Amino acid sequence: MKNSRIVYYDSFSIAVISSKSKLRRLYCPFMVKCISTINEIQENSSVYVDEVFKDPEELIVYKIGGNLYPYSSFRISINF
């Protein structure tokens, strides 16, 4: 998802737009790749997002394996 951004989300999906203005919606569970080790999730490992939430600072967090992680620690590979 290089140069793409999340433009909409709810508990069970996210919508991303590419740098070429293409829109795609992903429904949970969707796969993400960890870009830096966080807790028990190792860098470069792929995991499934079960739900999407907003934390108190208005940031998006992913529920993975029962725990919440900031979306900025992960990348999504999408073929537009």
N, C-alpha and C positions, 0 to 999 in steps of 0.2 A: 504494500500500500504506500509506496514511496510517493511523496508529494500529493497524497490524498488526505482528506480530513473528514471527521465525523460531523455531519450536519443535523442529525436527528437521532434520538435514541429513546427507547422505553425499556421496560424490564426484560423484554424478551426479543429485542432486535436493535440493530443500529443501521443507519443509512450513511453511506460514505459517498463523497463526490471526488472524482479524479481531477488531476490537473487539466484534463481535456474536457471537463464539465460533464462527464458521464456519471450517472447516479446508480448505485447498487445498494440493495437492502439485504442484510444478513440476519438470519433468525437463529436464536440460541437452540441448541449448542452450536457454536462456530469455533473454529480452530484459530489459535494465535501462537506466535513464536516468541519466546522470552528473549529479550535483548540484553538483559543483565541479570545475574543470579539474584533472586529475591526469595528469602526464606528457603523452603525446600525445593523450589523450582529452579533448576539449573539453566544457565545461559545456553541458548540455541535449542532448548527442548520445546516441543510442541504440546500444548494443552488445550482443553476445551473450556470455553466460557459458558457457564450455566445460566447466569443472569447478569444484567447490567444495572448499576445503581449510580446515584449521585451522592457524593459525600457532603458534609457540612460546608466545605469550601467551594462548592459548586463544580467539583471535578468528577469525571467519570471514573468509576471503579468497576472491575470485573469480579464476579463471584466464580472462583475456580476451586473445586474440591472443598467447598464449604467455607473458604476464606476469601476475604476481599483484598484485591490488589489494584494499584493505580494503572490505568490503561496505558500510561506513558512507558511502562516497563515491557510492553509487548508490541509486536508488529503483526499486521494482518496481510496475508498474501491474497490478492484478489486479481483475477483476470477479467478486466473490463472488456 
